[in-house]
Amino acid sequence: MEHVKPLRADGRRNRERIVAVAAELVGRDGAQASLEEIARRAGVGSATLHRHFPSRQALLEAIFRDGVAQLCERAAAQPGRDPAAELADWLEELTGYTAANRGLAAALLTGPDGLSPEEICCTDMLLGVLKTLVTRASSAGAIHAGATPEDLMMLANAIAVANEDDPLTARRVLRLALTGIRP
């Protein structure tokens, strides 16, 4: 097993800044965003960027996992006072994130490092928090008894794929699906 030396505080800050700037630029320019511009905007040199992320794919993976982790943290922080609204709001956020960042996963799969879907997939992490939200909403009688976390994940993902690069439409269509089309 390889021993990974923990980052010093300044190294951790550099890494966090790189990921934040990269997420913004990848969101704007796609997965081929300029690494030089990412380094410059993060206030680090190219060597520092490459020390933290030896390949574009490593950086893209960090962006993707960071975004999913933030989504999961927000879901876990839901107080449970309005389970139906909390579930709907989080599903809308997930759908918007997935629609806006679909290119990240595709770039990881086609890049030279050739990560497998299992290596980049955060489905288990997402399903874990989704199960909590669904259980709360179900216990409150706020959702159809047959609705499963997997069903809702599939719904959110299908809408995101259909509305790739258009997170506003993806969010609107998900809201429509959750409320139904009947008046």
Secondary structure, 3 states (H helix, E strand, C coil): CCCCCCCCHHHHHHHHHHHHHHHHHHHHHCCCCCHHHHHHHHCCCHHHHHHHCCCHHHHHHHHHHHHHHHHHHHHHCCCCCCHHHHHHHHHHHHHHHHHHHHHHHHHHHHCCCCCCHHHHCCHHHHHHHHHHHHHHHHHCCCCCCCCCHHHHHHHHHHHHHHCCCCHHHHHHHHHHHHHCCCC
